[in-house]
Amino acid sequence: MAEESLQLYDTTLRDGSQQEGMVLTVDEKLAVARHLDVLGVGFIEGGWPGAVPRDTEFFHRAQTELHLKNAQLVAFGATRRAGVPVSLDPQVRALLSAGTPAITLVGKSHTGHVQRALRTTLAENLAMIGSTVRHLVHAGRRVFLDAEHYFDGYHLNRDYAFAVVRTAAEAGAEAVVLCDTNGGCLPDEVAEIVAETIAMTGVAVGIHCHDDTGCAVANTMAAVDAGAMHIQGTAHGYGERCGNANLFTVIGNLVLKKQHKAVDPELLAGMTATSNAITELTGIPSRPSAPYVGASAFTHKAGLHASALRIDPDLYQHIDPAGVGNAMRTLVSDMGGRSSVELKARELGYDVAAGSDEVARAAARIKEMESDGYSFESADASFELLLREELAGGPVEPPFQVDSWQVSVAREGDHEVRTEAAVRLRIDGVPLAATGYGNGPVNALDRALHQALDPFFPQLARLELVDYRVRVLTGETGSGARARVLISYRDGERRWGTVGVDQNTVTASWRALLDAVHYVLLDDVRPGGGAVPLAAAWAG
């Protein structure tokens, strides 16, 4: 197989959108296509025109609004219906009207599906495939055939499965994609059937795997090793049931492990950014532990790892994360000790000496606080505030003082529940009071803090609370148990978290809220932010 013949084909907008809970608008579909194009895939399957109204609109708008640089847009649809001339079939006409340079047809390769689902003969199914492919090729389109249920069909009637492949190729299909539609295969089985199909037919084949055995990526890699030249998958492995082969993982494996030139290395460095952008557009949380692009893909926690990473990051990382646009992170916990604190401090830009007293004090303090219920794994901001105190040799006072705060929740008659928070602060000794209303105590306190502080510290206006989690600590029960509150924020392009612990959940939340405000106000004095003295920077 020639390197340049390897084709990457994304079907996020069609097969991936069949995932439970995923509903994309046309604008979102166009945006996803643009991000996939930046990644450098060769083909982007946009949907099924004529069958899905939203997809029909997508292809109509794509003709004037979607300007792809690396990929070709593909329309997906079925072969002509049994007994209907191909030129008169409305679905085939809709495929041509989509105006895409390439079209993928789905065709049956499983005799049971032909006879029971299509309710036609095996001969007519071959005729449907051949005539539809030929018609579209004559119309100037590149054509691929998705041989649905190919692997199950192969086991049922191998000769007929081969006949489907030959028929499509002889009619002009550029590649016949062997689909593990039920997702039930294992890698050795896929490799054997792909290799035999190529040997028996001489046809260029592709691979499309579902993940019902958890082997979609492994099956895809096995198919490539066996000679498949066309690779289908979806962003984040989106798809119905257990999903499809995760195209991000497949790309990383092909380029970095197999040295295939499937994606330009410069484009590969943007893969994590692409994955994050698509997550935002779909609204479906990505898996933090996802290979290559996951937030935890290069994250280290245990002390043994941290000690080795301090010497050489490659000792516990299989690639340089920068190659896929990701980054190494260190989690600080009672498991990590001094090495984790040292690595995390350097990650945040602090020049700390190995084995320094400051690092030792910070590590000891973290162990003590975590035994009391704190967790700094998802609270980088709270960790940095703690670290600064140890580096400064004592508490780092914020530019305001809290005199008091209170929250009230009330309902009068049939009216909605009203939550009100009041805060009393002092800035340079001058008293200040503010009130905030919200849909709960934390929301109300957050608004009260913004109301009080934003006029004095404009940088706080960009602080946005995006996630709130509370957990009753293990080993304690009842309404009086201690609670840990983790709050995530967006601050411009950054995303980070704070933590608070107390028997009173609102008090724990207040501590996490204050940490967030203090953290933002450190910006001007954080490493790399200039030589402005702390007090002067806070005084504004």
RODO-2510 file (C-alpha; in nm, 4 decimals, decimal comma):
residues 540
     n   res          X          Y          Z
     1     m     0,0000     0,0000     0,0000
     2     a     0,1404     0,3360    -0,1009
     3     e     0,1610     0,5871     0,1832
     4     e    -0,0219     0,8537    -0,0126
     5     s    -0,3194     0,6218    -0,0685
     6     l    -0,4129     0,6026     0,3012
     7     q    -0,7458     0,7820     0,3404
     8     l    -0,8822     0,9244     0,6666
     9     y    -1,2596     0,9505     0,6606
    10     d    -1,4598     1,1153     0,9389
    11     t    -1,8258     1,0291     0,9909
    12     t    -1,8939     1,2316     1,3070
    13     l    -2,1707     1,4338     1,1437
    14     r    -2,3567     1,1245     1,0249
    15     d    -2,2772     0,8060     1,2156
    16     g    -2,1426     0,9905     1,5202
    17     s    -2,4542     1,2046     1,5487
    18     q    -2,6558     0,8891     1,6123
    19     q    -2,5169     0,8901     1,9664
    20     e    -2,7786     0,9202     2,2359
    21     g    -2,8194     1,2828     2,3410
    22     m    -2,6410     1,4373     2,0424
    23     v    -2,8481     1,6839     1,8425
    24     l    -2,6495     1,9263     1,6280
    25     t    -2,7901     2,2334     1,4587
    26     v    -2,6838     2,3109     1,1032
    27     d    -2,4570     2,5872     1,2336
    28     e    -2,2931     2,3409     1,4725
    29     k    -2,2477     2,0824     1,1962
    30     l    -2,0757     2,3425     0,9790
    31     a    -1,8484     2,4407     1,2686
    32     v    -1,7548     2,0780     1,3430
    33     a    -1,6694     2,0260     0,9742
    34     r    -1,4370     2,3265     0,9799
    35     h    -1,2498     2,1933     1,2835
    36     l    -1,2122     1,8490     1,1262
    37     d    -1,0777     2,0115     0,8108
    38     v    -0,8131     2,1948     1,0139
    39     l    -0,7032     1,8594     1,1591
    40     g    -0,6311     1,7360     0,8074
    41     v    -0,8694     1,4452     0,7506
    42     g    -0,9296     1,3606     0,3858
    43     f    -1,3082     1,3188     0,3882
    44     i    -1,5897     1,4564     0,6036
    45     e    -1,9244     1,2795     0,5798
    46     g    -2,1894     1,5438     0,6344
    47     g    -2,5084     1,3404     0,6623
    48     w    -2,7933     1,1904     0,4602
    49     p    -2,9505     1,4436     0,2215
    50     g    -3,3080     1,3735     0,1208
    51     a    -3,3675     1,1511     0,4230
    52     v    -3,2919     1,3971     0,7049
    53     p    -3,4186     1,7562     0,6551
    54     r    -3,1422     1,9044     0,8713
    55     d    -2,8815     1,7265     0,6594
    56     t    -3,0421     1,8497     0,3388
    57     e    -3,0149     2,2062     0,4697
    58     f    -2,6562     2,1418     0,5786
    59     f    -2,5476     2,0422     0,2284
    60     h    -2,7365     2,3346     0,0753
    61     r    -2,5601     2,5837     0,3027
    62     a    -2,2256     2,4045     0,2727
    63     q    -2,2126     2,4878    -0,0980
    64     t    -2,1640     2,8564    -0,0153
    65     e    -2,0568     2,8612     0,3518
    66     l    -1,8130     2,5716     0,3911
    67     h    -1,4712     2,6282     0,2370
    68     l    -1,2589     2,3214     0,3082
    69     k    -0,8821     2,3278     0,2568
    70     n    -0,7810     1,9690     0,3333
    71     a    -1,0951     1,7558     0,3164
    72     q    -1,3637     1,6718     0,0650
    73     l    -1,7259     1,6806     0,1771
    74     v    -1,9171     1,3542     0,1379
    75     a    -2,2910     1,2882     0,1135
    76     f    -2,4195     0,9573     0,2497
    77     g    -2,7164     0,7567     0,1270
    78     a    -2,8539     0,4227     0,0169
    79     t    -2,8460     0,2442    -0,3150
    80     r    -3,1546     0,2683    -0,5357
    81     r    -3,4639     0,0860    -0,4164
    82     a    -3,5446    -0,2595    -0,5512
    83     g    -3,7246    -0,2453    -0,8832
    84     v    -3,6781     0,1317    -0,9275
    85     p    -3,4621     0,2675    -1,2122
    86     v    -3,1640     0,4465    -1,0620
    87     s    -3,2306     0,7683    -1,2540
    88     l    -3,5786     0,7915    -1,1005
    89     d    -3,4912     0,7086    -0,7394
    90     p    -3,5494     1,0228    -0,5268
    91     q    -3,2786     0,9329    -0,2748
    92     v    -3,0180     0,8990    -0,5473
    93     r    -3,1290     1,2320    -0,6921
    94     a    -3,0926     1,3916    -0,3485
    95     l    -2,7357     1,2616    -0,3259
    96     l    -2,6471     1,4316    -0,6527
    97     s    -2,8278     1,7505    -0,5524
    98     a    -2,6084     1,7738    -0,2417
    99     g    -2,3295     1,8843    -0,4754
   100     t    -2,0490     1,7030    -0,2963
   101     p    -1,7424     1,5738    -0,4827
   102     a    -1,7771     1,2334    -0,3139
   103     i    -2,0672     1,0089    -0,2159
   104     t    -2,0784     0,7075     0,0129
   105     l    -2,3463     0,4467    -0,0435
   106     v    -2,4544     0,1885     0,2094
   107     g    -2,5138    -0,1552     0,0609
   108     k    -2,6127    -0,4875     0,2117
   109     s    -2,3478    -0,7607     0,2201
   110     h    -2,5320    -0,9917     0,4617
   111     t    -2,7733    -1,2307     0,2886
   112     g    -3,0108    -1,2279     0,5850
   113     h    -3,0402    -0,8491     0,5681
   114     v    -3,0946    -0,8589     0,1921
   115     q    -3,3774    -1,1097     0,2174
   116     r    -3,5425    -1,0012     0,5435
   117     a    -3,4710    -0,6262     0,5692
   118     l    -3,4610    -0,5221     0,2023
   119     r    -3,7124    -0,7962     0,1080
   120     t    -3,5458    -0,8562    -0,2257
   121     t    -3,3328    -1,1193    -0,3963
   122     l    -2,9596    -1,1557    -0,3706
   123     a    -2,9249    -1,0879    -0,7429
   124     e    -3,1350    -0,7707    -0,7264
   125     n    -2,9261    -0,6413    -0,4351
   126     l    -2,6111    -0,6780    -0,6467
   127     a    -2,7882    -0,5010    -0,9328
   128     m    -2,8917    -0,2180    -0,6983
   129     i    -2,5310    -0,1721    -0,5856
   130     g    -2,3816    -0,1887    -0,9332
   131     s    -2,6287     0,0419    -1,1059
   132     t    -2,6211     0,3061    -0,8312
   133     v    -2,2421     0,3174    -0,8137
   134     r    -2,2183     0,3335    -1,1923
   135     h    -2,4774     0,6122    -1,2142
   136     l    -2,2964     0,8298    -0,9589
   137     v    -1,9532     0,7683    -1,1105
   138     h    -2,0885     0,8651    -1,4537
   139     a    -2,2156     1,1853    -1,2908
   140     g    -1,8572     1,2709    -1,1944
   141     r    -1,8603     1,1713    -0,8287
   142     r    -1,6031     0,9781    -0,6306
   143     v    -1,7929     0,6834    -0,4820
   144     f    -1,7334     0,4663    -0,1772
   145     l    -1,9491     0,1708    -0,0766
   146     d    -2,0073     0,0905     0,2888
   147     a    -2,0594    -0,2873     0,2904
   148     e    -2,2912    -0,3055     0,5894
   149     h    -2,2628    -0,6029     0,8279
   150     y    -1,9716    -0,7286     0,6190
   151     f    -1,8002    -0,9412     0,8832
   152     d    -2,1203    -1,1116     0,9950
   153     g    -2,2175    -1,1519     0,6294
   154     y    -1,8795    -1,3087     0,5540
   155     h    -1,9391    -1,5783     0,8167
   156     l    -2,2878    -1,6475     0,6812
   157     n    -2,2058    -1,6535     0,3080
   158     r    -1,8467    -1,5703     0,2221
   159     d    -1,8926    -1,5925    -0,1543
   160     y    -2,1811    -1,3469    -0,1530
   161     a    -1,9858    -1,0996     0,0599
   162     f    -1,7034    -1,1182    -0,1948
   163     a    -1,9562    -1,0680    -0,4767
   164     v    -2,0740    -0,7426    -0,3174
   165     v    -1,7153    -0,6162    -0,3020
   166     r    -1,6446    -0,7091    -0,6646
   167     t    -1,9720    -0,5655    -0,7929
   168     a    -1,9107    -0,2256    -0,6345
   169     a    -1,5502    -0,2105    -0,7524
   170     e    -1,6318    -0,3147    -1,1080
   171     a    -1,8966    -0,0412    -1,1208
   172     g    -1,6366     0,2192    -1,0251
   173     a    -1,6338     0,2416    -0,6460
   174     e    -1,3018     0,3834    -0,5302
   175     a    -1,3014     0,1680    -0,2175
   176     v    -1,5352    -0,0822    -0,0551
   177     v    -1,5541    -0,0226     0,3184
   178     l    -1,5895    -0,3393     0,5276
   179     c    -1,8210    -0,2527     0,8154
   180     d    -1,8279    -0,4254     1,1523
   181     t    -2,1756    -0,2811     1,1991
   182     n    -2,2636    -0,4799     1,5106
   183     g    -1,9200    -0,4169     1,6593
   184     g    -1,8770    -0,7777     1,7649
   185     c    -1,5389    -0,8621     1,6074
   186     l    -1,1941    -0,8979     1,7616
   187     p    -0,8662    -0,7853     1,6016
   188     d    -0,7422    -1,1245     1,4831
   189     e    -1,0750    -1,1928     1,3139
   190     v    -1,0777    -0,8524     1,1438
   191     a    -0,7215    -0,8902     1,0194
   192     e    -0,7894    -1,2365     0,8759
   193     i    -1,1084    -1,1376     0,6925
   194     v    -0,9662    -0,8110     0,5562
   195     a    -0,6576    -0,9883     0,4243
   196     e    -0,8622    -1,2664     0,2647
   197     t    -1,1055    -1,0203     0,1072
   198     i    -0,8204    -0,8309    -0,0555
   199     a    -0,6549    -1,1535    -0,1728
   200     m    -0,9778    -1,2957    -0,3191
   201     t    -1,1087    -0,9792    -0,4854
   202     g    -0,8080    -0,7571    -0,5542
   203     v    -1,0186    -0,4591    -0,4475
   204     a    -0,9098    -0,1551    -0,2455
   205     v    -1,0931    -0,1862     0,0871
   206     g    -1,1654     0,0311     0,3873
   207     i    -1,2643    -0,0330     0,7465
   208     h    -1,5501     0,0938     0,9634
   209     c    -1,5643    -0,0429     1,3177
   210     h    -1,8078    -0,0061     1,6044
   211     d    -1,6899    -0,0444     1,9624
   212     d    -1,9269    -0,3002     2,1132
   213     t    -1,6372    -0,5236     2,2198
   214     g    -1,4205    -0,2261     2,3172
   215     c    -1,1939    -0,3093     2,0222
   216     a    -1,2928    -0,0549     1,7559
   217     v    -0,9530     0,1183     1,7511
   218     a    -0,7613    -0,2106     1,7752
   219     n    -0,9772    -0,3588     1,4984
   220     t    -0,9120    -0,0553     1,2807
   221     m    -0,5367    -0,0819     1,3324
   222     a    -0,5494    -0,4551     1,2561
   223     a    -0,7362    -0,3835     0,9333
   224     v    -0,4747    -0,1293     0,8259
   225     d    -0,1974    -0,3788     0,8959
   226     a    -0,3906    -0,6297     0,6819
   227     g    -0,4082    -0,3878     0,3893
   228     a    -0,7103    -0,1587     0,4379
   229     m    -0,6394     0,1803     0,2806
   230     h    -0,9512     0,3750     0,3797
   231     i    -1,0121     0,4347     0,7520
   232     q    -1,3412     0,5558     0,8981
   233     g    -1,4061     0,6813     1,2490
   234     t    -1,5625     0,9586     1,4534
   235     a    -1,4402     1,2330     1,6841
   236     h    -1,4206     1,0979     2,0412
   237     g    -1,5662     0,7681     1,9154
   238     y    -1,9163     0,9182     1,9003
   239     g    -2,1913     0,6881     1,7748
   240     e    -2,4902     0,4801     1,8750
   241     r    -2,4655     0,2036     2,1355
   242     c    -2,0959     0,1865     2,2287
   243     g    -1,9824     0,4233     1,9569
   244     n    -1,7373     0,4032     1,6668
   245     a    -1,3609     0,3885     1,6390
   246     n    -1,2194     0,7049     1,7964
   247     l    -1,0591     0,8809     1,5014
   248     f    -0,8300     1,0873     1,7253
   249     t    -0,6804     0,7706     1,8742
   250     v    -0,6551     0,6082     1,5314
   251     i    -0,4748     0,9121     1,3885
   252     g    -0,2299     0,9235     1,6785
   253     n    -0,1542     0,5531     1,6382
   254     l    -0,1163     0,5712     1,2608
   255     v     0,1150     0,8716     1,2597
   256     l     0,3138     0,8300     1,5800
   257     k     0,3250     0,4512     1,6162
   258     k     0,3078     0,3248     1,2581
   259     q     0,4741     0,6240     1,0887
   260     h     0,1977     0,6530     0,8297
   261     k     0,1777     0,9975     0,6724
   262     a    -0,1958     1,0156     0,7319
   263     v    -0,1823     1,3667     0,8810
   264     d     0,0876     1,6322     0,8535
   265     p     0,2769     1,6468     1,1883
   266     e     0,2167     2,0222     1,2033
   267     l    -0,1588     1,9605     1,1808
   268     l    -0,1360     1,6751     1,4309
   269     a    -0,0146     1,9274     1,6886
   270     g    -0,3601     2,0819     1,6752
   271     m    -0,5486     1,7570     1,7458
   272     t    -0,6169     1,8305     2,1144
   273     a    -0,7510     2,1752     2,0274
   274     t    -0,9754     2,0162     1,7632
   275     s    -1,1054     1,7583     2,0103
   276     n    -1,1799     2,0276     2,2701
   277     a    -1,3591     2,2462     2,0166
   278     i    -1,5797     1,9579     1,9020
   279     t    -1,6612     1,8711     2,2644
   280     e    -1,7805     2,2275     2,3189
   281     l    -1,9953     2,2163     2,0054
   282     t    -2,1583     1,8808     2,0785
   283     g    -2,2059     1,9460     2,4482
   284     i    -2,1127     1,5846     2,5229
   285     p    -1,8330     1,5611     2,7834
   286     s    -1,5180     1,3986     2,6541
   287     r    -1,3458     1,1207     2,8450
   288     p    -1,0560     1,2723     3,0459
   289     s    -0,8556     0,9503     3,0058
   290     a    -0,8936     0,9430     2,6258
   291     p    -0,5596     0,8607     2,4596
   292     y    -0,3590     1,1488     2,3139
   293     v    -0,6200     1,4255     2,3572
   294     g    -0,7746     1,3593     2,7000
   295     a    -0,7188     1,6058     2,9813
   296     s    -0,5617     1,3226     3,1846
   297     a    -0,3685     1,1589     2,9004
   298     f    -0,0371     1,2959     3,0297
   299     t    -0,1317     1,3559     3,3921
   300     h     0,0725     1,2058     3,6762
   301     k    -0,0161     1,1655     4,0415
   302     a     0,1761     0,8969     4,2310
   303     g     0,5028     0,9823     4,4022
   304     l     0,7033     0,7157     4,2171
   305     h     0,5979     0,8642     3,8818
   306     a     0,6644     1,2192     3,9980
   307     s     1,0164     1,1366     4,1151
   308     a     1,1019     0,9799     3,7803
   309     l     0,9374     1,2565     3,5794
   310     r     1,1491     1,5145     3,7581
   311     i     1,4537     1,3412     3,6089
   312     d     1,3157     1,2635     3,2619
   313     p     0,9522     1,3065     3,1464
   314     d     0,9959     1,0304     2,8872
   315     l     1,0273     0,7699     3,1622
   316     y     0,6484     0,7674     3,2117
   317     q     0,5177     0,9090     2,8812
   318     h     0,5000     0,7204     2,5532
   319     i     0,5204     1,0370     2,3392
   320     d     0,5892     1,4069     2,3781
   321     p     0,2402     1,5461     2,4487
   322     a     0,3207     1,8615     2,2532
   323     g     0,3137     1,6509     1,9360
   324     v    -0,0653     1,6220     1,9671
   325     g    -0,1171     1,9634     2,1240
   326     n    -0,1563     1,8309     2,4773
   327     a     0,0556     1,8948     2,7870
   328     m     0,1927     1,7113     3,0860
   329     r     0,0195     1,7839     3,4169
   330     t     0,1045     1,6887     3,7715
   331     l    -0,1668     1,6190     4,0272
   332     v    -0,0918     1,7217     4,3810
   333     s    -0,2168     1,4856     4,6509
   334     d    -0,1090     1,3041     4,9637
   335     m     0,0208     1,0280     4,7336
   336     g     0,2700     1,2508     4,5551
   337     g     0,4950     1,4019     4,8208
   338     r     0,7683     1,6559     4,7503
   339     s     0,8307     1,5518     4,3915
   340     s     0,4712     1,6174     4,2900
   341     v     0,4723     1,9578     4,4588
   342     e     0,8004     2,0491     4,2925
   343     l     0,6790     1,9410     3,9464
   344     k     0,3469     2,1169     3,9875
   345     a     0,5166     2,4359     4,1018
   346     r     0,7423     2,4362     3,7962
   347     e     0,4444     2,3584     3,5739
   348     l     0,2835     2,6768     3,7095
   349     g     0,5985     2,8774     3,6442
   350     y     0,7593     2,8887     3,9879
   351     d     1,1352     2,8354     4,0122
   352     v     1,1653     2,6101     4,3140
   353     a     1,4774     2,4280     4,4203
   354     a     1,4716     2,0508     4,4514
   355     g     1,4362     1,9489     4,8140
   356     s     1,3825     2,3071     4,9323
   357     d     1,2247     2,3817     5,2696
   358     e     0,9353     2,5595     5,0954
   359     v     0,8513     2,2497     4,8927
   360     a     0,8790     2,0299     5,2009
   361     r     0,6442     2,2585     5,3978
   362     a     0,3933     2,2701     5,1118
   363     a     0,3990     1,8898     5,0771
   364     a     0,3481     1,8412     5,4514
   365     r     0,0652     2,0936     5,4575
   366     i    -0,1059     1,9243     5,1645
   367     k    -0,0882     1,5845     5,3345
   368     e    -0,2405     1,7335     5,6489
   369     m    -0,5187     1,9144     5,4608
   370     e    -0,6041     1,6125     5,2479
   371     s    -0,6347     1,4006     5,5615
   372     d    -0,8893     1,6616     5,6720
   373     g    -1,0912     1,6208     5,3504
   374     y    -0,9292     1,8549     5,0995
   375     s    -0,8402     1,7404     4,7477
   376     f    -0,6145     1,9457     4,5217
   377     e    -0,6287     1,7257     4,2111
   378     s    -0,8964     1,9433     4,0488
   379     a    -0,8119     2,2600     4,2394
   380     d    -0,5020     2,4077     4,0806
   381     a    -0,5939     2,7574     4,1948
   382     s    -0,6213     2,6576     4,5612
   383     f    -0,2895     2,4747     4,5339
   384     e    -0,1171     2,7804     4,3877
   385     l    -0,2464     3,0008     4,6680
   386     l    -0,1113     2,7504     4,9218
   387     l     0,2225     2,7361     4,7410
   388     r     0,2558     3,1152     4,7348
   389     e     0,2025     3,1289     5,1088
   390     e     0,4831     2,8801     5,1677
   391     l     0,7140     3,0619     4,9260
   392     a     0,6341     3,3924     5,1000
   393     g     0,6896     3,2419     5,4433
   394     g     0,3428     3,3325     5,5660
   395     p    -0,0114     3,4279     5,4674
   396     v    -0,0485     3,6366     5,1515
   397     e    -0,3181     3,8859     5,2352
   398     p    -0,5755     3,9685     4,9651
   399     p    -0,6541     4,3330     4,8757
   400     f    -0,9826     4,3204     5,0655
   401     q    -1,1025     4,1884     5,3985
   402     v    -1,4243     4,0035     5,4749
   403     d    -1,6197     4,1364     5,7710
   404     s    -1,9251     3,9137     5,7333
   405     w    -2,1470     3,7254     5,4941
   406     q    -2,4882     3,5652     5,5188
   407     v    -2,7377     3,3778     5,3045
   408     s    -3,1126     3,3554     5,3400
   409     v    -3,3532     3,1255     5,1590
   410     a    -3,7222     3,2046     5,1834
   411     r    -4,0526     3,1281     5,0231
   412     e    -4,3710     3,3237     5,0742
   413     g    -4,6984     3,1548     4,9857
   414     d    -4,6966     3,0172     4,6336
   415     h    -4,4144     3,2412     4,5177
   416     e    -4,0817     3,1013     4,4004
   417     v    -3,8063     3,0343     4,6489
   418     r    -3,5861     3,3426     4,6850
   419     t    -3,2175     3,3152     4,7760
   420     e    -3,0383     3,6286     4,8911
   421     a    -2,6734     3,6720     4,9903
   422     a    -2,5240     3,9764     5,1624
   423     v    -2,1513     4,0404     5,2003
   424     r    -1,9698     4,3092     5,4010
   425     l    -1,6110     4,3784     5,2939
   426     r    -1,3407     4,6396     5,3476
   427     i    -1,1020     4,7739     5,0847
   428     d    -0,8210     4,9892     5,2288
   429     g    -1,0239     5,0139     5,5469
   430     v    -1,3315     5,1487     5,3689
   431     p    -1,6461     4,9417     5,4399
   432     l    -1,8410     4,8035     5,1456
   433     a    -2,1679     4,6081     5,1329
   434     a    -2,3375     4,4257     4,8458
   435     t    -2,6318     4,1952     4,7911
   436     g    -2,6764     3,9191     4,5345
   437     y    -2,9763     3,7105     4,4337
   438     g    -2,9520     3,3676     4,2768
   439     n    -3,1090     3,0265     4,2245
   440     g    -2,9222     2,8922     4,5268
   441     p    -2,6807     2,9976     4,8031
   442     v    -2,3630     2,9554     4,5955
   443     n    -2,5037     3,1441     4,2966
   444     a    -2,6228     3,4258     4,5249
   445     l    -2,2855     3,4524     4,7041
   446     d    -2,1022     3,4517     4,3721
   447     r    -2,3182     3,7387     4,2457
   448     a    -2,2766     3,9334     4,5690
   449     l    -1,8963     3,9088     4,5434
   450     h    -1,9056     4,0287     4,1827
   451     q    -2,1387     4,3126     4,2790
   452     a    -1,8985     4,4267     4,5495
   453     l    -1,5597     4,3742     4,3852
   454     d    -1,5931     4,4081     4,0066
   455     p    -1,5970     4,7930     4,0136
   456     f    -1,2625     4,7927     4,1976
   457     f    -1,1038     4,4949     4,0193
   458     p    -1,2307     4,4822     3,6560
   459     q    -1,0376     4,1611     3,5897
   460     l    -1,2936     3,9768     3,8034
   461     a    -1,5659     4,0444     3,5474
   462     r    -1,4295     3,7651     3,3277
   463     l    -1,4512     3,5108     3,6117
   464     e    -1,7300     3,2635     3,5326
   465     l    -1,8424     2,9733     3,7513
   466     v    -1,9005     2,6743     3,5200
   467     d    -1,9306     2,3699     3,7479
   468     y    -2,0099     2,2996     4,1117
   469     r    -1,9675     1,9668     4,2893
   470     v    -2,0239     1,8741     4,6512
   471     r    -1,9364     1,5462     4,8184
   472     v    -2,0050     1,4185     5,1682
   473     l    -1,6724     1,2868     5,2912
   474     t    -1,6310     0,9117     5,3323
   475     g    -1,6820     0,7790     5,6806
   476     e    -1,9151     1,0560     5,7893
   477     t    -2,2916     1,0368     5,7753
   478     g    -2,5927     1,2516     5,8427
   479     s    -2,6642     1,6166     5,7799
   480     g    -2,3712     1,7214     6,0008
   481     a    -2,1038     1,5389     5,7992
   482     r    -1,8150     1,7366     5,6523
   483     a    -1,8495     1,8321     5,2882
   484     r    -1,5942     1,8943     5,0170
   485     v    -1,6888     2,1495     4,7523
   486     l    -1,5063     2,1697     4,4186
   487     i    -1,5836     2,4647     4,1915
   488     s    -1,4633     2,4980     3,8328
   489     y    -1,4240     2,8344     3,6637
   490     r    -1,3573     2,9804     3,3248
   491     d    -1,1329     3,2856     3,3234
   492     g    -1,0943     3,3947     2,9632
   493     e    -0,9249     3,1028     2,7880
   494     r    -0,8225     2,9310     3,1114
   495     r    -1,0191     2,6761     3,3110
   496     w    -0,9280     2,5878     3,6680
   497     g    -1,0755     2,4946     4,0041
   498     t    -1,0814     2,5667     4,3753
   499     v    -1,1714     2,3603     4,6806
   500     g    -1,3294     2,4226     5,0198
   501     v    -1,4094     2,1897     5,3116
   502     d    -1,6354     2,2419     5,6115
   503     q    -1,9163     2,0798     5,8050
   504     n    -2,1379     2,3531     5,6598
   505     t    -2,1696     2,3104     5,2826
   506     v    -2,2296     2,6825     5,2268
   507     t    -1,9167     2,7690     5,4277
   508     a    -1,7133     2,5204     5,2217
   509     s    -1,8536     2,6839     4,9082
   510     w    -1,7668     3,0315     5,0371
   511     r    -1,4051     2,9260     5,0918
   512     a    -1,3830     2,7944     4,7356
   513     l    -1,5398     3,1159     4,6028
   514     l    -1,2892     3,3317     4,7899
   515     d    -0,9993     3,1229     4,6582
   516     a    -1,1219     3,1920     4,3058
   517     v    -1,1272     3,5676     4,3610
   518     h    -0,7830     3,5655     4,5229
   519     y    -0,6459     3,3553     4,2371
   520     v    -0,7621     3,5971     3,9674
   521     l    -0,6124     3,8888     4,1578
   522     l    -0,2731     3,7143     4,1536
   523     d    -0,2463     3,7530     3,7757
   524     d    -0,0260     4,0612     3,7797
   525     v     0,2192     3,9077     4,0218
   526     r     0,2210     3,5482     3,8998
   527     p     0,5558     3,4296     3,7512
   528     g     0,6018     3,5830     3,4082
   529     g     0,3480     3,8564     3,4832
   530     g     0,5990     4,1311     3,5552
   531     a     0,7762     4,2699     3,8579
   532     v     0,4822     4,4584     4,0078
   533     p     0,4903     4,4291     4,3896
   534     l     0,2034     4,2274     4,5323
   535     a     0,0515     4,5106     4,7383
   536     a     0,0798     4,7629     4,4555
   537     a    -0,0754     4,5260     4,2050
   538     w    -0,3698     4,4550     4,4335
   539     a    -0,4114     4,8205     4,5266
   540     g    -0,4613     4,8883     4,1550
***
